[in-house]
Amino acid sequence: MAEPATLQFLGAAGTVTGSKYLVRHRGQQILLDCGIFQGLKELRLRNWLKPEFNPREIASVVLSHAHIDHTGYLPLLVRQGFRGKIHCTAATEDLLEILLPDSARLQEEDAERANRDGYTKHQPAKPLFDLGHVKDALRLIDTHPFAKPFQVVGDMRATYRHVGHILGAASIDLEIGKRDPVRLVFSGDLGRYSSPILRDPEPVPEADVLLVESTYGDRLHPPDPISELAIVINAGVARGGAIIVPAFAVGRTQELLWYVRKLEDDGRIPILPVFIDSPMALEVTEIYSRHTREHNVPLTQLQAETGCSLQTRRQLMIHTVDESKMLNGIEGPMIVIAGSGMATGGRVLHHLGRRLADERTTILLTGYQAEGTRGRQLEDGAKSLKIHGRDIPVNASVHRLQGLSAHGDQGEILRWLSGFQRPPAACYVVHGEPAAAAGLTRAIEAELDWTTRPAKHGEIVTIEKNPEWPS
């Protein structure tokens, strides 16, 4: 009897970052996701460790979506000798052509700045990978449509289904074996139901082993984030200062533009200059407008009515570094949307460095802030923030907008899980901090009565059928 396939958790187990799962079957090895660790230093240091596998022996990588914590290790994998295929959806490829080069650029800039300003313990500081490795990785991509099975390697086949999280995001339904195959399903990052931009998450019929994300697995999102957004914007206008919004270029910026435009059209906020200080966000917004098959109904209707689905009334695009610096001299109420979403890098750091000490400033956090990030420090009430080697006092008003998330909450995750026609043999909770993973585990056990537990980093489990199921 053949040995069962195995699954090893190499990231996003006990944490929300570094998504990476190794599947071994009959001498073949593949990765589900290939993410980089972000946030806490102890997590980031894992990126520099020798991997728990030989990159040259990995036949394929199957990506759930384009976010760097799910894809950012790809150039390093190539640097280490990987030459297999990288499978993803068409929109994910489009996004990776923007995100991966930007990741390489940011790493190179951070290393250069650390060497120049002397705030590194490494002499010299070096990036994990460079643009050449990114270009090599992008050449390995093979795209696939939703709902159409494709061969991964050998007798492993996969199917993508919409999950709504960001453009191109998918769950992965992996069939292993030719006769009576075993099915491993990975949720990827589950999005929201009734999103203004993307289609609802699609159900998956069945799984033998299931990996389900748990970013917000222990809580429910507030029902009306747009009203809270209006309150924060109006309060910021009353203070007379800038509203600085660290926002991911993919997904969050586009959703913010949609909500601000709706508030403007409804007369609930004044029409303000909205500066998009992120060349990447501008490119991503164009990609969002192009992939209309993934759009939800409201976005399609708005595009038909206005000719542009994702634009505020006084939207100004910031392309160059010099244009970005010019924003420092502008006073009065305005909205500045800049990357990155957790204030880990990018142009938003310059705006924070310039305006955090000003009590007129509003800092609006619009998504999950992982442990160890500047965004999390601000959310937790930090009195100062270290930016580019300097301690900046935090006199600005800081708000964490609840409910504006690309991740489903506990109720939405359970809603997606209820689409399975029968329980899996094993359900592993991944991509969540310990409290969130434990909360979702309890909820699944209580609501669905499934065998469920949080995954542990490094552990290896078998992928086998539920013996209670008929073959």
N, C-alpha and C positions, 0 to 999 in steps of 0.2 A: 504494500500500500504506500502510495506516494506521500511524502512529508507535506503537511499543510503549509500554505503560504503564511508568512509572518509579517507583522507590522511593528516598526520601531518608532517611538516618539522622539524626535530630535529637535523639536522646537514647538512653541505655542502649547506647551504642557506645563501648567502651573503659572503661566504668564500669557500675555496677549500678543507677544511678538515672536518673530523668528519662525513662522509657520514652516514646518518641514517634517515629512513623514516618509519613512523608508519602507518599501514593500519588497520582499524577497519571495521568489517563486521559481522553483526548478532552475536554479542557477542564474536567473535574471533578476536585476535590481532596478527599481524605478523610484522616483521621488514624487510624492504629491506635494506641490508647492516647494519653493526654494527661497525662503525669506531670510532677511537679515535681522539680527537682534537690535532693538532700539531701547532707549530709556535708561534704566539703571546701569551704572558702570559695570557691575558684576555680570549683567546680561550682555552688554556690548563687548566685553572681553571674550565672550564665547565666539565671536566672529573671527578672532585671531587664532583660535585653537585648531589643531589638526582635526579634520572631520572624522566621525566615527565610521566612515566607509571610505572606499577608494573611489574618488571621482571618475577615474578612467573606466570603472566597472559599472557605472550607472548608464543604463541603456536609454532611458527617457525621463523627462520631467513633465508632469501634467500639472498645469497651473489652474488655480481656481479664479484668480483675478489679478489685476495689475499692481495693487498696492505694494510698496517696497518691503513691508514686513512679510510679504508672501512671495516676492520675486527678487529682492535686492541682493541675494547671495549668488544669483546666476552668473554674473561676470567673474566672481571669485571661483565658482565651480569650473568655469571655462579656463581660468588661469591655472587651476590645479589639474587640468587634463581632460575634463569632460568634453566629449564630441558627439553625444547622442542628439536626439530630437527634443525640442521644447514644444509641447502641445498647449494650445490656448485658443480662445475665441478670436474672431477678427478684430473686435473692438479692443480686446486686451492687447493684441499686437500693436495696434495704433497707439495705445497709451504707453506701452513699454518703450516705443521709439522716442518718447518724450521723457518718461520717468527715469529710465536707466542712465541715459547720458547726463541728466541733471544730477542724479545721485553721485556719479563719478566726479562731476564738476565740483559739487559741494564738498566731497571728501578731499579733493585736491586743494581747494581753497582753504578748507579748515587746516589741513596739514601745513600749507604755506604760511598761513597767518600764525599758527602756533610756533613755527620755526622763527618767523620774523619777530614776534612779540615776546618770545621766550617763555610761554606758559605751557610747556610740554615737558614731561619727564623722559621722553624718548628723543634721542639725538641721532639723526633727525627724525621728526615725525613723518610718517609715510601713509598714504591712502591704502585702503584694502585692495583697490583695483583702479585701473585707469580707463580712459575712453576707448583705447584699443581693445581691451577685454570686453567692453560693452558691445562694440561693433561685432566682435567674434560671436558673442552670445546671440545677438539679434539675427545673425545669419542662420542659426539653427532652428528658428521658429517654424512651426507647421500649424496652420490654423484650421479650425473645424467649426461647422455650424452647430447651433443648438439642436438637441433632440435627434441627432444622427450619430449612431455608434461609429467609432473609429478604432483602428488597431493601435495599441500603445507599443507592445513588443511581444513576440511569441504568441501565447494564447491569452493575453490580457487585452481587453477591449474596454473603452470608456465611452460614456455618454454625458454630454453637458445639458443642464437644465437651468433656466433663469432663476436667480435668487434676489435680484433687485438691488443689491448692496451698492454697486457702482456700475457704470457702463461696462458691459462684457463679463460681469461677474457670473459665476456658475457654480452649481453643485457638481460633484464628480461622482458618477455611478460607475464603479470599476468592476467588471466581470473577470474572474480569474478561473481559467480552465476551460476545456472544450466541451466535455460532457458534464452535464449537471454542474455548471460553474457556481462558485461561491461569489457572493456580491459584497464588496466593500463600498460604502457610500460615505463621502465626505461632504458636509454641508457647505464648506467654504464659509464665507462671512454672509450670514443671512440678512437681507434688507428688510425694509418696512412694507407693510400692507397699505394700500391706498396712497402711495408716494405720489407727489405732484409731477415727478419726472419719469421714473422707471416702473416697469411692470411688476406686478406682485410676484413673490417667490412661488415657484411651481412645486407641486408635491412630487415626491418620489414614491413609487409603489411599494418597494420592499428593499430590505437590506439584511444580510447575515451579520455583518459588523458595521456599526455606524459611528462616525466621528461627528460630533455636533459642537459648534462654537458656543461660547457662553460669555461674551464680552459684557452683556447686560443681563446675565442669567439669573441675577438675584433681585431684580427690580423691574418696575413698570415705568414707562415714559409718561410724562404729563400729557394730557389729551390735546392741548392747544399751544404749541410752541410759538405760533405766529403772534399771538397776543402778548406773550412775554417779550418777544423780539420788539414789538412796537413800544412797550413800556421802557425797555432799555434804551432804544434809540431816542425816544422823546426825552428821557432823563439826561442823556448825553448832550442833546441839543440845548437843554436848559442850562447845563454847566458851561456851555460855550466852547468846548474843546473837541478834539478829534476822537473818533470812535475807531480804535485799532482792533482789527479782527484777524487773529492768526487762523488761517483756514487752509485746509488741504486743497491743492489745485484740482484734484480729481474728486468730483462728487459734491463736496461741501461748498465750494465756491459757487457751483452752478445752482445748488439748492438755495443758497443765500440770495443770489440774484433774483431767483423766481419769487421768493418770499418778500424781498424788499420792493420789487415791482408791484406785487399784489397790494402791499400796504400803501404804496404811493397811489395806485389806481383807486383804492378804497378811501383815500383821504385820511388815513389813520396816522401817517407820519408826514412831515414836510419833505419836499423834494430836495434832496441834498446831493452835492457832488459825491459820487462813489468812485474811488480810485481803485482799479484792479492792478496792483503792483506785483504782478507775477506773469512774466512771459509764458510760463508753462500753463497757467490757468487760462490764458487767452487761447492757446493752442488746444487745450483740452475742451474748452467750451465749444470750439468749432467742431471738434470730433463728436461731442454730444449732439450737436445739431445735425450732424451727418448720419448718425446711426438711428434713424427714425423707427426702425422695427422694434427697438427696445423701449420706445417711449410709452408713457402712460397717456390716457386720454386728455387730461387737462393741458399737458404740455403741447400735444398735437393741436388742440384747439387754439391755444394762445399763439402758436406759430402761424396758424392760418389767418388769425385775426390781425396780428401786428407785423407779420413778416419776420419777426425775431422773437424766439421763445425765451431767451435768457439775457435780457438787457434791462437795466433800470433807466429812468428818464434822463438822468444826468451822469451817465457812466463815462468815465475817462480811462483810457488804457495807458498804462505806464510800461514802456518797452525797455528803455535803457537805464543803466545805473545812474547816469547824470539826471535823468528825469525823476528817478526815485529820490535822489538827494534833494531835488528842488522841493519835494513835499515837506521837507523839514522847515521851510520858510513860510509855509501857508498856515494861517491861523483861522480860528472859527470852526463851527461845526462842519464836519465832513466824515465820511466813512472811508477807511483805508483797509482793503482786504489784501492780505499778503501771506505767503507761505513762510514757515510751515505750520501745520495745524496744531502741533504741540510745542511750538516755539523752540524746536531743536536746531534750527538753522535757517538759512535763507534771508530774504530782505526784511522780514518782519522783525528780526533782531535789531536792525538799525532803527526802525521806528520805535521799538520798545526802549532802546537805549536813549533815544532823543526825548521821548514823551512820558516815560513811566514816572518820573519825578514830578510831573505837572498834575496838580490835583484836579484840573479841568478835564483831564483825559479819561476816557472810558476804555477798558480792555474787555472785549467780548470774546469769551471762550465758547466755541460752538460745537465741540465734539469731545469724545473721550480723551482724557489726558492720562497717559500711562505714568506709572511710578518712575521717578528719576528724571522726568522732563521739566523744562521751565514752565510749561503750561500747568503741570500738576503742582509745582511750587506756588504759582499764582493762585490756583484754585484753593490751595490749602492755607492761603493767607500770608505768604512770605512777605517780610518787611523790606527785603532787598533781593535783587536778582543779579547773578553774575553773567555779564554779557561781554564777550571778547576780552576777558581778563579783568573787567572792571565791575565793582559792586555798585549797582544802580538802586537808589531808594525807590520803593513802591508807594507813591502817593496817589496814584491813579485809582479810580473806582473799578474794581474787577468784578465781572459778572460771568457766571457759568450758565449758559442758556440750556435749560433742561428740555429734553424731548426732541431737539433737532439733531438727530443721529441717523447715520446710515445703517446702524445695526438694529435688528429687531430686539425688543425687550423680552422678558420671560414669557409673557402671554403670547407674543408673536412667534417665539421659538416653539412653544407648545402647540400652537396652531399649525405650524409646518410639520411637526412631528406627528400630529394626529392624522396626517395624510397617508401615513404608512398603513398598508393593509393588514400587516401582522407585525408583532414585535421582533426586533433583531435578537440574535443570540447574545450579543453584547453591545452596549452603547457606552462609548467613551466620551467624556466631556472635555473639550479642548479649548484653546484660545480664550482664556479667561483667567483673571487673577484668582487666587484660592477661594476667596469669599464668594465670588460670582459663580465659579465652577461648582462649589459645594451647594449654593442655593439652587442652581438649576438641577443638580443631581437629585436633591430632595423633591423638587417639584415634579420631575419626571417619574420618580418612584411613586409619588403620591397620586398623580393624575393618570399615569399610563401603566403603572405596575411593571416597568421594564427593569431588567438587570442593567444597572447603570453605575458608573463611578468616574471620578476625574482621572484623566491620564497622568502618568508620571514621566518626567523627562528621562529619557534613556531606556525605559523599559521596553521589552519585546513581548508581543502577544501573538497568538495564533489567529488566523482568519479562517473560521470554520462555520459550517451550517449549524443552525439550531437543531439539535437531535429530535425535538418535538415536531419539526416540520416534516411532512411527507416529501420524499424526493420526486 
